[in-house]
Amino acid sequence: MIIHDHSPSARHVPMEVSVYRRPPGTTIFLATVPTNKLEIKLKFVPTRTLLLMVQAQPSTPSKMPRFAPALLALLLLASGLVSAGPWEEGYAAYQRKDYTAAVAKWRQVADKGDAKAQSLMGQMYFFGQGVKQDYPQAITWLNLAAAQGEPKAHFKLGSMHENAQGFTQNKLMAAVSYTMAAELGHLDASEALLRVSAELSPKETAMASRLAQTCIKRAYKACESVLNP
């Protein structure tokens, strides 16, 4: 697609604009001009508005080109062609505190295997938001997400082991889950791991590390036989 800026003071500079999707619900407009590259993201947020982010990467030092406002206006108009899906609609419902609707929308995504949606479903069952509180259901969804390497799911499972929520309290298993969450980059996992490890014997700490590393080597798949021998 070629876009020309027709503002009164502008030069007529052709721009090649590529449009592609990134999951979930983000459309990237990449506009390339002779001296500048603009990366413009139009992303649905819970309020159903669009979050617009612009990054200029000039090949030579220069200010934002004068045609940028016109380009942004055109892209905002084009964004009307992009509709929110169940992921974004779920966030919008959650923002309105319509948890039942949020669960219904996120379930659609989770049923298709999306790890983040599965983790969210686990959280909703854990807190009883939009559904009856159900720890076994929460664990089922969190395990599905954890098997795909979702750090928040591993962290939540660790917390549930640590605090006897849906499990018999087991600090060793909490350490296993926190280790995997930390490996995956969860920001709070290292601190949680130190906390529970302080209550374990050196032998238990070594076992927790060994179990976690075995699961990590399996890419977090088929770990139940390791964690529940």
C-alpha positions as CSV (number, residue, x, y, z in Angstrom):
1,M,0.0,0.0,0.0
2,I,1.4,3.4,-1.0
3,I,0.3,6.5,1.1
4,H,1.0,10.1,0.1
5,D,0.8,13.0,2.4
6,H,-1.3,15.7,1.0
7,S,-1.0,18.3,3.8
8,P,-0.5,21.8,2.6
9,S,3.1,22.2,3.7
10,A,4.3,18.7,3.0
11,R,6.4,17.2,0.3
12,H,4.8,14.3,-1.6
13,V,6.9,11.5,-0.3
14,P,5.8,7.9,-1.1
15,M,5.7,5.6,1.9
16,E,5.4,1.8,1.7
17,V,3.2,0.6,4.6
18,S,3.1,-3.0,5.7
19,V,0.4,-4.3,7.9
20,Y,0.7,-7.5,9.9
21,R,-0.6,-9.1,13.1
22,R,1.1,-10.1,16.3
23,P,-0.9,-12.1,18.9
24,P,-3.1,-11.2,20.5
25,G,-4.9,-8.2,19.1
26,T,-2.0,-6.1,18.1
27,T,-1.6,-4.8,14.5
28,I,1.7,-3.4,13.5
29,F,1.9,-0.7,10.8
30,L,5.4,-0.4,9.5
31,A,5.9,2.7,7.3
32,T,9.2,3.1,5.4
33,V,10.3,6.3,3.8
34,P,13.6,7.3,2.3
35,T,15.1,8.7,5.5
36,N,13.0,7.5,8.3
37,K,11.4,4.3,9.6
38,L,8.3,4.7,11.7
39,E,6.9,1.8,13.6
40,I,3.4,2.4,14.7
41,K,1.4,0.1,16.9
42,L,-2.3,0.1,17.2
43,K,-3.2,-2.0,20.1
44,F,-6.6,-2.7,21.7
45,V,-6.7,-2.0,25.4
46,P,-9.3,-2.9,28.0
47,T,-11.2,0.4,27.5
48,R,-11.8,-0.5,23.9
49,T,-9.7,2.5,22.9
50,L,-6.6,2.3,20.8
51,L,-3.1,2.7,22.3
52,L,-0.9,4.4,19.7
53,M,2.9,4.0,20.0
54,V,5.3,5.6,17.6
55,Q,9.0,5.0,17.3
56,A,11.1,6.9,14.9
57,Q,14.4,5.4,13.7
58,P,16.0,8.0,11.3
59,S,18.9,6.8,9.2
60,T,20.3,10.3,9.5
61,P,19.8,12.7,12.5
62,S,16.5,14.5,11.9
63,K,13.3,15.5,13.5
64,M,10.0,13.6,13.1
65,P,9.0,14.3,9.5
66,R,6.2,16.8,8.9
67,F,4.1,14.2,7.2
68,A,3.9,12.0,10.3
69,P,0.7,13.5,11.7
70,A,-1.1,12.9,8.4
71,L,0.3,9.3,8.4
72,L,-1.0,8.8,11.9
73,A,-4.4,10.1,11.0
74,L,-4.6,7.7,8.0
75,L,-3.6,4.8,10.2
76,L,-6.2,5.6,12.8
77,L,-8.8,5.6,10.1
78,A,-7.5,2.3,8.8
79,S,-7.7,0.9,12.3
80,G,-11.4,0.8,12.0
81,L,-10.9,-2.3,9.8
82,V,-9.3,-4.0,12.8
83,S,-11.9,-5.5,15.2
84,A,-11.3,-6.7,18.7
85,G,-11.4,-10.4,19.3
86,P,-12.3,-12.4,22.4
87,W,-9.0,-11.7,24.1
88,E,-9.5,-7.9,24.0
89,E,-13.2,-8.3,24.7
90,G,-12.4,-10.3,27.7
91,Y,-10.1,-7.6,29.1
92,A,-12.8,-5.0,28.4
93,A,-15.3,-7.1,30.3
94,Y,-12.9,-7.5,33.2
95,Q,-12.3,-3.8,33.3
96,R,-16.1,-3.4,33.7
97,K,-16.0,-6.0,36.4
98,D,-18.2,-8.2,34.3
99,Y,-16.1,-11.3,35.3
100,T,-18.6,-13.8,33.9
101,A,-18.3,-12.3,30.4
102,A,-14.5,-12.1,30.8
103,V,-14.3,-15.8,31.6
104,A,-16.6,-16.6,28.6
105,K,-14.3,-14.7,26.2
106,W,-11.0,-15.9,27.6
107,R,-12.3,-19.5,27.6
108,Q,-12.6,-19.3,23.9
109,V,-8.9,-18.4,23.6
110,A,-7.8,-20.9,26.2
111,D,-9.7,-23.7,24.6
112,K,-7.6,-23.1,21.5
113,G,-4.4,-23.7,23.5
114,D,-3.3,-20.2,24.3
115,A,-1.0,-20.5,27.4
116,K,-1.7,-16.9,28.7
117,A,-5.4,-17.4,28.4
118,Q,-5.1,-20.8,30.2
119,S,-3.2,-19.1,33.0
120,L,-5.8,-16.4,33.3
121,M,-8.5,-19.1,33.5
122,G,-6.6,-20.7,36.3
123,Q,-6.5,-17.3,38.1
124,M,-10.2,-16.8,37.6
125,Y,-11.0,-20.2,39.1
126,F,-8.6,-19.5,41.9
127,F,-10.2,-16.3,42.9
128,G,-13.7,-17.3,42.0
129,Q,-14.2,-14.4,39.6
130,G,-16.9,-15.1,37.0
131,V,-17.0,-18.7,38.1
132,K,-17.4,-20.6,41.4
133,Q,-14.1,-20.8,43.2
134,D,-12.6,-24.1,42.4
135,Y,-9.0,-25.0,43.2
136,P,-8.9,-28.3,41.2
137,Q,-10.1,-26.4,38.1
138,A,-7.6,-23.7,38.7
139,I,-4.8,-26.3,39.0
140,T,-6.0,-28.0,35.8
141,W,-5.8,-24.7,33.8
142,L,-2.6,-23.7,35.4
143,N,-1.0,-27.0,34.6
144,L,-2.0,-26.6,30.9
145,A,-0.4,-23.2,30.8
146,A,2.7,-24.4,32.7
147,A,3.2,-27.2,30.2
148,Q,3.7,-24.5,27.6
149,G,6.2,-22.6,29.7
150,E,3.9,-19.8,31.0
151,P,5.9,-18.2,33.9
152,K,2.8,-16.8,35.7
153,A,1.3,-20.3,35.8
154,H,4.4,-21.8,37.3
155,F,4.5,-19.0,39.9
156,K,0.9,-19.4,40.9
157,L,1.3,-23.2,41.2
158,G,4.3,-22.5,43.5
159,S,2.2,-20.2,45.6
160,M,-0.6,-22.7,45.9
161,H,1.9,-25.4,47.0
162,E,3.4,-23.0,49.5
163,N,0.1,-21.9,51.0
164,A,-1.8,-25.2,50.9
165,Q,-4.4,-23.9,48.4
166,G,-5.6,-26.9,46.5
167,F,-2.6,-28.9,47.5
168,T,-1.3,-30.3,50.8
169,Q,1.3,-27.8,51.8
170,N,4.6,-28.7,50.2
171,K,7.5,-26.3,50.3
172,L,9.7,-28.6,48.2
173,M,7.1,-28.6,45.4
174,A,6.7,-24.8,45.8
175,A,10.5,-24.5,45.3
176,V,10.3,-26.6,42.1
177,S,7.6,-24.4,40.7
178,Y,9.3,-21.2,41.7
179,T,12.6,-22.4,40.2
180,M,10.9,-22.9,36.8
181,A,9.1,-19.6,37.1
182,A,12.4,-17.9,37.7
183,E,14.0,-19.7,34.8
184,L,11.2,-18.3,32.6
185,G,11.8,-14.8,33.8
186,H,9.1,-14.2,36.4
187,L,10.2,-11.1,38.4
188,D,9.0,-12.3,41.8
189,A,10.0,-15.9,41.5
190,S,13.6,-15.7,42.8
191,E,12.6,-14.0,46.0
192,A,9.8,-16.6,46.5
193,L,12.3,-19.3,45.9
194,L,14.7,-17.9,48.5
195,R,11.9,-17.7,51.0
196,V,10.8,-21.3,50.7
197,S,14.3,-22.7,50.3
198,A,15.2,-21.2,53.7
199,E,12.7,-23.7,55.2
200,L,14.1,-26.7,53.3
201,S,17.1,-29.0,54.2
202,P,20.1,-29.0,51.9
203,K,18.9,-32.4,50.6
204,E,15.4,-31.1,49.9
205,T,16.8,-28.0,48.2
206,A,19.0,-30.2,46.0
207,M,16.0,-32.4,45.1
208,A,13.9,-29.4,44.2
209,S,16.6,-28.1,41.9
210,R,17.0,-31.5,40.3
211,L,13.3,-32.0,39.7
212,A,13.0,-28.5,38.2
213,Q,15.9,-29.0,35.9
214,T,14.5,-32.3,34.7
215,C,11.3,-30.6,33.8
216,I,13.1,-27.7,32.1
217,K,15.0,-30.1,30.0
218,R,11.7,-31.6,28.9
219,A,10.6,-28.1,27.8
220,Y,8.0,-28.2,30.7
221,K,6.0,-31.0,28.9
222,A,5.1,-34.3,30.5
223,C,6.4,-33.1,33.9
224,E,3.6,-34.6,36.0
225,S,5.4,-38.0,36.1
226,V,8.5,-36.1,37.4
227,L,6.7,-33.9,39.9
228,N,4.3,-36.6,41.1
229,P,6.2,-39.9,41.0
